[in-house]
Amino acid sequence: MLFTAVILSYRIFIQIPQLEATMLKLSERELNSLVFAINRINKPMVTLNYDYAVWDETYEFVQQPNSPHSQRYLIENYLNDTFIRLEIDGVFIFNNQSKLLYSKGYHHKNKHDLSFNLHNFEDSPENRVLIDTPYNGKKVIPKTGVISTQSGAAFYSSTPILLSDKSLASNGFLVFIRLINQELIDELSLFTATPVLITPVNSNIDIDGLKDWNAAVKLTQITPFTRRLIRNTNGEPILKITLYHTNSQTPSIWGLGMLSLVLAMIVLVITVYLLLAGFIIGPIQRLAKHVKAMDKKQRYKELPKNYIITELRKISFHFNALMSTVQRQNTLLSQQVYVDELTQISNRRAFELHLEAQIQLLRRQNIGFTLILADIDYFKRYNDTLGHIAGDEALKTVAALLDQHFQRAEDMCARFGGEEFIMLYSDIPFAPLERKLASILESLQTLALPHPSSDVADFVTVSFGVCQVLPAPVETYCAETFISGKQITEIADKALYQAKKSGRNQYYKVTITANNDN
């Protein structure tokens, strides 16, 4: 009996608490994966809402909604295929007088028309939140949240409508919505690798004590599921999220392994001791050690699966499944790291992706852009004279100065490698481009960063190679023959060579059309 009491005490006070702590940690990670999944699903809609709102075409539509150009804008940009591609279910355009100028609903999954009545502010005054945050002349931040519609609750993103260069006050609001329906729930379940259920809130009784879906709350006990709330724009709970955990039962005190162990101890003390040390204590300690080491180092690897105890096998199986999900999430996050470590501006990979997006925009909508290659003059001499530490500081200073001249969301300044930088202006005419280039050169002269070894000036100077890509003429427009990003970069590189050959501290500009064959 004494040995039985010892074994039971160990299981009750040591083994089961350790197992419960591990299971709670797994449940918390599943809950965090739900928050990550919702944010990941909404982020593309918010980004696209901003891109469409801060756009000259949308601004001109609000100014003259009935003009032929505006009607062509609607036809070209809000087809059913657009809803499917952007993964949205509704588009609404308001002017500053709260008048609805355009609305369309289309279920992007089931592909059928939808009807919305968001502009009826008398019946639904809470919907005014969609258009109550005008642009204040500073950073444009889309407003997001959840609203109720005739087709159910929906996530929304609302952005003030502005010109691309934000030179004038906003003249309205562009609103995108995505319904919270079974298709979205299935997508969440696929991402979290656990079942997810979203139901309407029927009364305050069944939501008493529930936290918001994005609240950071530490779990204190093992439960089959965790419930969270989604609130609307007025802070009222309208939906209840239920996340079912993979580990939902507390390990029982008695199991087949424990009974066998107790009987073995009654028969032979030594056998019991060996079983206890070799098949229970060791595996639990190894499991706890593996989990603790992975949590400390944030480096995850698969746990062993050959445990004798059923609970340990279950934990190992579900832990490995959850870690597979976490690793997929980490892979997605790592793909978003596109910042140069030294200068803290975009790196070459980020620029290549941005350039590819501009090339697609050029082919799809025939919108031109300008690519600029820049190189610090006599930078090797700078390093040889003042040292590499000073050279790094000079790179950071020049990078920060150049980046200040590329503030629009569709423009970019990036480090290309070494002392070279690569930049892009989207949809910029001749005259503004000339002024911006002159302004950059003037800023470098005003900065006057000393360069004792330069043959050009006594301060750091930069040479620029500029390739301006104009839209293709309508009569020769053919997207298949458009010039590639690599070709444009090579042209800018040759222009940079000409700028250096002509004496440096200047820019050399080449102008081509999108379907230039040379």
Rosetta blueprint (number, residue, H / E / L):
1 M L
2 L H
3 F H
4 T H
5 A H
6 V H
7 I H
8 L H
9 S H
10 Y H
11 R H
12 I H
13 F H
14 I H
15 Q H
16 I H
17 P H
18 Q H
19 L H
20 E H
21 A H
22 T H
23 M H
24 L H
25 K H
26 L H
27 S H
28 E H
29 R H
30 E H
31 L H
32 N H
33 S H
34 L H
35 V H
36 F H
37 A H
38 I H
39 N H
40 R H
41 I H
42 N H
43 K H
44 P H
45 M H
46 V H
47 T H
48 L H
49 N H
50 Y H
51 D H
52 Y H
53 A H
54 V E
55 W L
56 D H
57 E H
58 T H
59 Y H
60 E H
61 F H
62 V H
63 Q H
64 Q L
65 P L
66 N L
67 S L
68 P H
69 H H
70 S H
71 Q H
72 R H
73 Y H
74 L H
75 I H
76 E H
77 N H
78 Y L
79 L L
80 N H
81 D H
82 T H
83 F H
84 I H
85 R H
86 L H
87 E L
88 I L
89 D L
90 G E
91 V E
92 F E
93 I E
94 F E
95 N E
96 N L
97 Q L
98 S L
99 K L
100 L E
101 L E
102 Y E
103 S E
104 K E
105 G E
106 Y E
107 H L
108 H L
109 K L
110 N L
111 K L
112 H L
113 D E
114 L E
115 S L
116 F L
117 N L
118 L L
119 H L
120 N L
121 F L
122 E L
123 D L
124 S L
125 P H
126 E H
127 N H
128 R H
129 V H
130 L H
131 I H
132 D L
133 T L
134 P L
135 Y L
136 N L
137 G L
138 K L
139 K L
140 V L
141 I L
142 P L
143 K E
144 T E
145 G E
146 V E
147 I E
148 S E
149 T E
150 Q L
151 S L
152 G E
153 A E
154 A E
155 F E
156 Y E
157 S E
158 S E
159 T E
160 P E
161 I L
162 L E
163 L L
164 S L
165 D L
166 K L
167 S L
168 L L
169 A L
170 S L
171 N L
172 G E
173 F E
174 L E
175 V E
176 F E
177 I E
178 R E
179 L E
180 I L
181 N L
182 Q H
183 E H
184 L H
185 I H
186 D H
187 E H
188 L H
189 S H
190 L H
191 F H
192 T H
193 A L
194 T L
195 P L
196 V E
197 L E
198 I E
199 T E
200 P E
201 V L
202 N L
203 S L
204 N L
205 I H
206 D H
207 I H
208 D L
209 G L
210 L L
211 K E
212 D E
213 W L
214 N L
215 A L
216 A L
217 V L
218 K L
219 L L
220 T L
221 Q L
222 I L
223 T L
224 P L
225 F E
226 T E
227 R E
228 R E
229 L E
230 I E
231 R E
232 N L
233 T L
234 N L
235 G L
236 E L
237 P E
238 I E
239 L E
240 K E
241 I E
242 T E
243 L E
244 Y E
245 H L
246 T L
247 N L
248 S L
249 Q L
250 T L
251 P L
252 S L
253 I L
254 W L
255 G L
256 L H
257 G H
258 M H
259 L H
260 S H
261 L H
262 V H
263 L H
264 A H
265 M H
266 I H
267 V H
268 L L
269 V H
270 I H
271 T H
272 V H
273 Y H
274 L H
275 L H
276 L H
277 A H
278 G H
279 F H
280 I H
281 I H
282 G H
283 P H
284 I H
285 Q H
286 R H
287 L H
288 A H
289 K H
290 H H
291 V H
292 K H
293 A H
294 M H
295 D H
296 K H
297 K H
298 Q L
299 R L
300 Y L
301 K L
302 E L
303 L L
304 P L
305 K L
306 N L
307 Y L
308 I L
309 I L
310 T H
311 E H
312 L H
313 R H
314 K H
315 I H
316 S H
317 F H
318 H H
319 F H
320 N H
321 A H
322 L H
323 M H
324 S H
325 T H
326 V H
327 Q H
328 R H
329 Q H
330 N H
331 T H
332 L H
333 L H
334 S H
335 Q L
336 Q L
337 V L
338 Y L
339 V E
340 D L
341 E L
342 L L
343 T L
344 Q L
345 I L
346 S E
347 N L
348 R H
349 R H
350 A H
351 F H
352 E H
353 L H
354 H H
355 L H
356 E H
357 A H
358 Q H
359 I H
360 Q H
361 L H
362 L H
363 R H
364 R H
365 Q H
366 N L
367 I L
368 G L
369 F E
370 T E
371 L E
372 I E
373 L E
374 A E
375 D E
376 I E
377 D L
378 Y L
379 F H
380 K H
381 R H
382 Y H
383 N H
384 D H
385 T H
386 L H
387 G L
388 H H
389 I H
390 A H
391 G H
392 D H
393 E H
394 A H
395 L H
396 K H
397 T H
398 V H
399 A H
400 A H
401 L H
402 L H
403 D H
404 Q L
405 H L
406 F L
407 Q L
408 R L
409 A L
410 E L
411 D L
412 M E
413 C E
414 A E
415 R E
416 F E
417 G E
418 G L
419 E L
420 E E
421 F E
422 I E
423 M E
424 L E
425 Y E
426 S E
427 D L
428 I L
429 P L
430 F H
431 A H
432 P H
433 L H
434 E H
435 R H
436 K H
437 L H
438 A H
439 S H
440 I H
441 L H
442 E H
443 S H
444 L H
445 Q H
446 T H
447 L H
448 A L
449 L L
450 P E
451 H L
452 P L
453 S L
454 S L
455 D L
456 V L
457 A L
458 D L
459 F E
460 V L
461 T L
462 V E
463 S E
464 F E
465 G E
466 V E
467 C E
468 Q E
469 V E
470 L E
471 P L
472 A L
473 P L
474 V H
475 E H
476 T H
477 Y L
478 C L
479 A H
480 E H
481 T H
482 F L
483 I L
484 S L
485 G H
486 K H
487 Q H
488 I H
489 T H
490 E H
491 I H
492 A H
493 D H
494 K H
495 A H
496 L H
497 Y H
498 Q H
499 A H
500 K H
501 K H
502 S L
503 G L
504 R L
505 N L
506 Q L
507 Y E
508 Y E
509 K E
510 V E
511 T E
512 I E
513 T E
514 A L
515 N L
516 N L
517 D L
518 N L
